[in-house]
Amino acid sequence: MNTLETNEMLKAVLAAIDEGIHAVGSDGITIYYNDVAARLDGLSPDEVAHQHVLDAFPSLTSETSTLLKVLETGKAIINQEQTYTNRKGVNINTINSTLPVTIDGKLIGAVEVAKDYTKIRKLSEKLIDLQAKNLKDKKDEYEHGEAAFTFDHIVTKDTRMLEIMAAGKKVSATSSPILIYGETGTGKEMLVQAVHNHSPRSKKPFIAQNCAAIPQALLEGILFGTVKGGFTGSIDRPGIFELADGGTLFLDELNSMPLDVQAKLLRVLQDGVVTRVGGVKGKKIDVRVAAALNERPEDCLNNKSLRSDLYYRLNVIYFELPPLRRRTDDIMMLANLFLTEFEGTFCKRTRGFSQEVCGRFLSHDWKGNVRELRHAVEYAMNMVDDYAQIDAQHLPVHICRLKQLPFHPIETSGISLQQTQPDLKEAVHLYEKKLIIEAVQATGGNIQQAAKRLNIPRQTLQYKLKQM
C-alpha cells in the first residue's frame, strides 16, 4: 500500500469516528477537520481546512485555544470541559482532549478530540435546577426529606438483614459516614433512605446520585457546582453537595468516580468545605455522606477503582447487604408480597403460585436480587389470566429455562440392576432431594416450617438447598 492509499484509509477511519477531530500542524494551520467537528461548530469542513485556528474561530485567542496551548507547551490537555456558541448561535458543550503529535522528539502538530455532551449537560443542569427549586419550594416542609423509604418498608425475616436494620437505627442518630456494599438490587439506597428518615436530618434534603450515570468529565461540576468563568461558558450553579446541606447525600457506585474527583471528595469530607469548579472561595456545609459500592471494597482497592484514603475515611459505618439467594426465608415471602401489590395494581386476582413456581423461585440464583424477583412477579402478572394460578409458563424466559431437579420415585421393590439404575448412594441423594422439595413446596416456601416438617435444623436445610 503506497503513501496515498494509506492517507486515504486513515481519513476514512477518522471520518467514521463519532467524535469531533481537529488536527493542526506546528504552525496552527488545520490539516484535518472531520464532519462531526464541523457539525458541532456549525461549519463545513471546507471553511476550516487549511485555515489557521484563529482565522477559522475568531472568538478564540492564543490563550483560550487548547490546540494552540498544546503547541506552545507540548503538554496534553485531557478531558477539559468547554462550552461555546457556534456560528449558528447554538450553545455547545464538549469534553476535549488535546494531544501533542511528535516524531523523533520533535513537535509537529496537535490533535483535538471533542465529545459532544450538550444533551447530557442540559439534562444534568435541568436536574440540578429542578432539585434546587424543589428544595426551595419545600423548605421546612419536607416529608421524609424527599426520601420515600423507612425501616418499615424493609420486609425481611433474614437474621443478617434484621441485624443490619437494628444497627442502621442506632447509627441514624449520628452523622458518621456510611459505606455499603451489595450486589445490584439488594436495596442499598432503600437502607440509606431508611437511616435518613430515622435520623435528626429527616426534615432536611435527601439527594441520591449514581456516579456511573454522569460522564466523568461532568461529574465534578454536578457534585461541587460551578463558578461563572471557571471554564469556557460556565455559569454560577450549586452542586448537589450544597443542595444537600443539612441533610444526606447518597453516592451510588462510588467506585465509578474518577480518582481525581475522589481526591476532591475526600477533602470535602475532611474539611466540611466545598469549593465550586473554577472557584477559590469555599463554603461550609453540613452533609452526611453515604456511599455504595457494587464491588467488594477489597476488590475496588486492588483494581485501583477506589482510593485507599477515601475508603478509610468513609468506612466508619460499614454494611454488607446479603444477596437474595442467601435469604431463602425471604424469597417466597417477598414474592407473595409483590403478588398482592400487583394484583391491586392490575386489578387482577390469581390463585397464587404453583408448587413448580415455588421450586423454581427457591432454586434460582437471583443475580438481580430483590429487584429481579419483583420484575419476575410483575412479568407473571402480565402473562397470567384472571383467577388463574401462576405456573412456570408465566415466568420470564430466563427462569423458565432452568432445569428442574430430576425427582423420581424410588421403588423399594422390583429393583433391576441395569446400567441406568443409580447406585445406592445416588438413589438416597435423589430421594433426599425429593423429600426436601416436597417439604418446601408444601409450606409455601417457608424454610423454617419446612425444616420442622423434615425434623432438621433450619441451617441444615438452607445448606442443603444451597448445595442443590
C-alpha positions in Angstrom: 0.0 0.0 0.0 1.5 3.3 -1.1 1.5 6.6 0.9 -1.5 8.0 -0.9 -3.6 4.9 -0.2 -2.5 4.9 3.4 -3.5 8.5 3.9 -6.9 7.9 2.2 -7.6 4.9 4.5 -6.6 7.0 7.6 -9.0 9.7 6.5 -11.8 7.2 6.1 -11.2 5.8 9.5 -11.2 9.2 11.1 -14.3 10.2 9.3 -16.1 7.1 10.7 -15.4 8.1 14.3 -18.4 9.6 16.0 -16.4 12.3 17.7 -15.1 15.7 16.5 -11.5 15.6 15.4 -9.4 18.7 14.6 -5.7 18.4 13.8 -3.3 21.2 13.1 0.3 21.4 12.1 3.0 23.1 14.2 2.1 26.5 12.6 -1.6 26.2 13.8 -2.9 25.5 10.3 -5.7 23.0 10.0 -4.7 19.8 8.3 -7.7 17.7 9.2 -11.2 18.6 10.3 -13.9 15.9 10.2 -17.7 16.2 9.6 -18.6 15.6 13.3 -16.4 18.6 14.4 -17.9 20.7 11.6 -21.4 19.8 12.7 -20.6 20.8 16.3 -19.2 24.1 15.2 -21.9 24.9 12.7 -19.4 25.0 9.9 -18.4 23.0 6.9 -15.1 21.2 6.7 -14.1 23.4 3.8 -14.4 26.5 5.9 -11.8 25.3 8.4 -9.5 23.2 6.2 -6.1 24.9 5.6 -7.1 27.8 7.8 -5.3 29.0 10.9 -7.2 28.2 14.1 -7.7 31.8 15.0 -8.9 32.6 11.5 -11.4 29.8 11.5 -12.6 30.6 15.0 -12.3 34.4 15.6 -13.8 34.1 19.1 -10.7 32.1 20.3 -7.4 33.6 21.3 -4.0 32.0 21.7 -4.8 31.7 25.4 -8.2 30.1 25.1 -7.4 27.7 22.2 -6.4 24.4 23.5 -4.8 23.4 20.2 -2.5 26.5 20.3 -1.9 26.0 24.0 -0.7 22.4 23.4 1.5 23.6 20.5 3.0 26.2 22.9 3.6 23.8 25.9 3.9 20.4 24.3 1.7 19.0 27.1 -1.5 17.2 26.6 -4.8 18.6 27.9 -7.1 15.8 28.9 -10.9 15.9 29.4 -11.3 19.6 29.6 -14.9 20.8 29.6 -15.7 23.6 27.1 -18.9 25.5 26.5 -19.2 27.8 23.5 -21.7 29.2 21.0 -21.2 28.1 17.4 -21.7 30.2 14.3 -25.4 29.2 14.3 -25.9 30.6 17.8 -26.3 27.2 19.4 -24.7 26.5 22.8 -22.4 23.5 22.5 -20.9 21.6 25.5 -17.9 19.4 24.7 -15.3 17.5 26.6 -12.0 18.0 24.7 -8.7 16.1 24.9 -5.9 17.8 23.0 -2.7 15.9 22.4 0.7 16.9 21.0 2.0 15.0 18.0 5.7 14.3 17.9 8.1 12.5 15.6 11.5 11.6 16.9 11.0 14.0 19.8 10.1 16.9 17.5 6.6 18.6 17.9 5.0 18.6 14.5 1.3 19.4 15.5 -1.6 18.8 17.7 -4.9 16.9 17.5 -8.1 17.5 19.4 -10.9 15.0 20.1 -14.2 16.6 21.1 -17.1 14.6 22.6 -20.4 16.3 22.4 -22.1 16.3 25.8 -24.6 19.0 25.0 -27.8 17.0 25.7 -26.3 15.3 28.8 -25.2 18.6 30.1 -28.6 20.2 29.6 -30.3 17.2 31.3 -27.9 17.4 34.2 -28.3 21.1 34.6 -32.1 20.8 34.5 -31.9 18.1 37.2 -29.8 20.3 39.4 -32.1 23.3 38.8 -35.2 21.2 39.5 -33.7 19.9 42.7 -32.8 23.4 43.8 -36.3 24.7 43.0 -37.9 21.8 44.7 -35.8 22.2 47.8 -36.5 25.9 47.9 -40.3 25.5 47.5 -40.4 22.8 50.2 -38.1 24.5 52.7 -39.1 23.4 56.2 -42.0 21.4 54.7 -40.2 18.1 53.9 -42.0 14.8 54.3 -39.3 12.2 54.9 -36.7 14.7 53.4 -37.7 13.6 49.9 -36.7 10.0 50.7 -39.6 7.6 50.3 -38.4 4.6 52.3 -38.3 3.9 56.0 -37.3 0.9 58.0 -41.0 -0.2 57.9 -40.6 -0.7 54.2 -37.8 -3.3 54.5 -39.5 -6.6 54.7 -37.4 -9.5 55.9 -37.1 -12.5 58.2 -33.4 -13.0 57.5 -31.3 -12.9 60.6 -28.5 -10.9 59.0 -30.9 -8.3 57.5 -32.6 -7.9 60.8 -29.2 -7.2 62.4 -28.4 -4.6 59.8 -31.7 -2.9 60.3 -31.1 -2.7 64.1 -27.6 -1.3 63.5 -29.0 1.2 61.0 -31.4 2.6 63.5 -28.6 3.0 66.0 -26.2 4.9 63.6 -29.0 7.1 62.4 -28.6 9.3 65.4 -25.1 10.3 64.3 -23.5 12.0 61.2 -20.8 9.4 60.6 -20.2 8.4 57.0 -21.7 5.2 55.8 -20.3 2.7 53.3 -22.4 0.0 51.8 -21.5 -3.0 49.7 -24.2 -5.1 48.0 -25.0 -6.6 44.7 -27.4 -4.8 42.3 -30.9 -4.9 43.6 -30.2 -5.7 47.2 -31.6 -2.4 48.5 -28.6 -0.2 49.2 -30.5 3.1 48.6 -33.5 1.9 50.5 -31.4 1.3 53.6 -29.7 4.7 53.3 -33.2 6.4 52.9 -34.4 4.5 56.0 -31.4 5.7 58.0 -32.0 9.3 56.8 -35.7 9.2 57.7 -34.9 7.7 61.2 -32.3 10.5 61.8 -32.5 14.1 63.0 -31.9 15.1 59.4 -35.2 13.6 58.2 -36.7 17.0 57.6 -33.7 18.1 55.5 -32.8 17.2 51.9 -32.0 13.7 50.7 -30.2 13.6 47.4 -29.0 10.5 45.6 -26.5 10.5 42.7 -25.3 7.5 40.7 -21.7 8.2 39.9 -21.8 5.9 36.8 -24.8 7.8 35.3 -22.9 11.0 34.6 -20.0 11.3 32.2 -16.8 11.5 34.3 -15.8 14.9 32.9 -19.2 16.4 34.0 -19.4 14.7 37.4 -17.2 17.2 39.3 -19.4 20.1 38.4 -22.5 18.1 39.3 -21.1 17.3 42.7 -19.4 20.6 43.7 -21.0 23.2 41.4 -19.5 25.7 39.0 -18.4 29.3 39.0 -19.0 31.7 36.1 -15.8 31.9 34.1 -14.4 28.7 35.7 -14.2 27.3 32.3 -15.5 28.5 28.9 -19.2 29.1 29.1 -19.6 28.1 32.7 -22.2 29.8 35.0 -22.8 30.1 38.7 -24.6 26.9 39.7 -24.6 25.0 43.0 -23.7 21.3 43.1 -25.6 18.6 44.9 -23.3 18.9 48.0 -24.7 22.4 48.5 -28.2 21.3 47.7 -28.0 18.5 50.3 -26.7 20.9 53.1 -28.2 19.8 56.4 -29.3 16.5 55.0 -27.9 13.3 53.4 -26.1 12.8 50.2 -26.1 9.2 48.8 -23.3 8.4 46.2 -24.1 5.2 44.5 -21.4 3.2 42.5 -18.7 5.3 44.1 -16.0 3.1 42.5 -17.1 4.5 39.1 -16.0 8.0 40.2 -12.7 9.2 38.7 -9.8 9.1 41.1 -9.1 12.8 40.9 -12.7 13.6 41.8 -12.4 11.1 44.7 -9.5 13.1 45.9 -11.6 16.3 46.0 -14.4 14.3 47.6 -12.0 13.3 50.4 -11.1 16.9 51.0 -14.8 17.9 51.3 -15.3 15.0 53.8 -12.3 16.0 55.9 -12.8 19.8 55.9 -16.6 20.1 55.5 -16.0 22.8 52.9 -17.0 22.6 49.2 -15.4 24.7 46.5 -17.1 25.1 43.2 -15.2 24.2 40.0 -13.3 27.3 38.9 -13.8 29.0 42.3 -11.4 29.9 45.0 -13.8 30.5 47.9 -15.1 27.6 49.8 -18.5 27.2 51.5 -19.0 25.4 54.8 -21.6 22.6 54.5 -23.1 20.0 56.8 -23.9 16.9 54.8 -23.9 13.3 55.9 -22.4 11.2 53.1 -23.4 7.6 52.4 -21.7 5.8 49.6 -22.3 2.4 48.0 -20.1 0.0 46.1 -21.2 -2.7 43.6 -17.9 -4.5 44.1 -16.3 -5.7 47.3 -14.2 -2.9 48.9 -11.0 -5.1 48.8 -11.6 -5.7 45.1 -12.0 -2.0 44.5 -8.8 -1.2 46.3 -6.9 -3.9 44.4 -8.1 -2.8 41.0 -7.4 0.9 41.8 -11.0 2.0 41.3 -11.2 3.3 44.9 -8.6 5.4 46.7 -7.5 3.8 49.9 -7.6 7.1 51.8 -11.1 7.8 50.7 -12.1 4.2 51.7 -10.7 4.6 55.2 -12.4 8.0 55.5 -15.8 6.6 54.5 -15.6 3.2 56.2 -16.7 4.4 59.6 -20.1 2.6 59.4 -20.0 -0.4 57.1 -22.9 -2.5 55.9 -22.7 -5.6 53.6 -26.1 -6.5 52.3 -26.6 -10.2 51.7 -27.8 -11.3 48.3 -31.3 -12.7 48.0 -30.0 -16.2 47.2 -28.7 -16.3 50.8 -32.0 -15.0 52.2 -34.0 -18.2 51.4 -36.6 -17.3 54.1 -37.4 -14.1 52.3 -37.8 -15.3 48.7 -41.4 -16.6 48.9 -42.4 -14.0 51.5 -41.3 -11.2 49.1 -42.8 -13.0 46.1 -46.2 -13.2 47.8 -45.9 -9.5 48.9 -45.2 -8.4 45.3 -48.0 -10.6 44.1 -50.5 -8.9 46.4 -49.2 -5.5 45.3 -49.5 -6.2 41.5 -52.9 -7.8 42.0 -54.1 -4.5 43.3 -52.2 -2.5 40.6 -53.5 -4.7 37.7 -57.0 -5.2 39.2 -56.5 -8.9 38.7 -56.8 -11.8 41.1 -54.8 -15.0 41.0 -54.7 -18.4 42.8 -51.2 -17.8 43.8 -48.0 -19.6 42.8 -47.9 -23.2 41.7 -45.6 -25.7 43.5 -43.3 -25.7 40.5 -43.0 -21.9 40.5 -42.1 -22.0 44.3 -39.5 -24.6 43.5 -38.0 -22.5 40.6 -38.0 -19.4 42.8 -36.2 -21.1 45.6 -33.6 -22.7 43.3 -32.9 -19.6 41.2 -29.7 -17.7 41.9 -31.4 -14.2 41.6 -28.4 -12.3 40.3 -30.6 -9.2 40.2 -31.7 -9.9 43.7 -35.0 -8.4 45.1 -35.3 -6.2 42.0 -35.2 -9.2 39.7 -37.7 -11.1 41.9 -40.1 -8.2 41.8 -39.8 -7.9 38.0 -40.4 -11.7 37.7 -43.6 -11.4 39.6 -44.7 -8.4 37.6 -44.0 -10.3 34.4 -46.0 -13.2 35.6 -48.9 -10.9 36.4 -48.9 -9.7 32.9 -49.0 -13.2 31.5 -51.4 -15.0 33.8 -55.2 -14.9 33.2 -57.6 -13.5 35.8 -58.4 -16.0 38.6 -55.7 -18.5 37.3 -52.7 -19.9 39.1 -49.2 -18.6 38.2 -47.4 -21.5 36.6 -43.9 -21.9 35.1 -45.2 -20.9 31.7 -46.0 -17.4 33.1 -42.4 -16.8 34.3 -39.7 -14.8 32.4 -37.8 -16.9 29.9 -34.5 -17.0 31.8 -36.3 -18.6 34.8 -38.4 -20.9 32.6 -35.2 -22.3 31.1 -33.9 -23.5 34.5 -33.6 -27.2 34.6 -35.8 -28.9 37.1 -34.3 -31.3 39.6 -34.7 -34.9 38.5 -37.0 -36.1 41.2 -38.3 -39.7 40.5 -40.0 -42.0 43.0 -37.6 -44.6 44.3 -39.2 -48.1 44.2 -38.5 -50.2 47.2 -39.2 -53.5 45.3 -38.6 -54.9 41.9 -35.3 -53.1 41.5 -33.3 -54.3 38.5 -29.6 -53.9 38.4 -29.4 -52.3 34.9 -26.6 -49.9 34.0 -29.0 -47.0 34.0 -30.1 -47.8 37.6 -28.5 -45.4 40.1 -26.3 -46.9 42.8 -27.4 -46.8 46.4 -25.6 -43.5 47.3 -27.1 -41.7 44.3 -30.6 -43.1 44.9 -30.5 -41.9 48.6 -29.3 -38.5 47.4 -32.2 -38.3 44.8 -34.7 -39.3 47.4 -33.4 -36.7 49.9 -33.9 -34.0 47.2 -37.4 -35.2 46.6 -38.3 -35.0 50.3 -36.8 -31.5 50.6 -38.6 -30.1 47.6 -41.9 -31.6 48.7 -41.5 -30.1 52.2 -40.6 -26.6 50.8 -43.4 -26.6 48.4 -45.9 -27.9 50.9 -45.1 -25.0 53.3 -45.2 -22.4 50.5 -41.5 -21.7 50.6 -41.3 -21.2 54.4 -37.9 -22.6 55.2 -38.5 -22.6 59.0 -41.7 -24.7 58.6 -40.1 -27.0 56.0 -37.2 -27.7 58.4 -39.6 -28.6 61.1 -41.5 -30.8 58.7 -38.3 -32.6 57.9 -37.2 -32.6 61.5 -33.8 -31.0 60.7 -32.3 -27.6 61.8 -33.1 -24.7 59.6 -29.4 -24.0 58.9 -29.0 -27.6 57.7 -31.9 -27.2 55.3 -30.5 -23.9 54.0 -27.2 -25.6 53.4 -28.7 -28.5 51.5 -30.8 -26.1 49.4 -27.6 -24.2 48.5 -25.9 -27.4 47.6 -28.8 -28.4 45.4 
